[in-house]
Amino acid sequence: MGSKASRNASIEALRLFAVAGIAIFHTFQWTFQATCTGLPEYAPLAVFPYSGALGFINLLGCWANEVFFMISGYFLIPSAVRALQNGSSAGPHAQIA
């Protein structure tokens, strides 16, 4: 079995911050739904007194989601390239033994 690679502290901190952002967004999702129900599309921004805080939480959730995609690409794409260079066959044309 190969040795486990050391973790990059800055990537792990970014991942932790993204997890927190997504968790906060999902915690307040019911507030977004309650605010937007029955109102015209952009009315909640003007009607709801805490629209600035909700907007920030919404952007935090969107940002965190994008960070997860970037972190996944940062690790998965090079890993897939190494696997293909080592003779691994993947995809619909892979031979079944």
Sequence and secondary structure as in RCSB ss.txt:
>XXXX:A:sequence
MGSKASRNASIEALRLFAVAGIAIFHTFQWTFQATCTGLPEYAPLAVFPYSGALGFINLLGCWANEVFFMISGYF
LIPSAVRALQNGSSAGPHAQIA
>XXXX:A:secstr
        HHHHHHHHHHHHHHHHHHHTHHHHHHHHTTS TTHHHHH TTHHHHHHHHHHHHHHHHHHHHHHHHH
HHHHHHHHHHTT   STT    
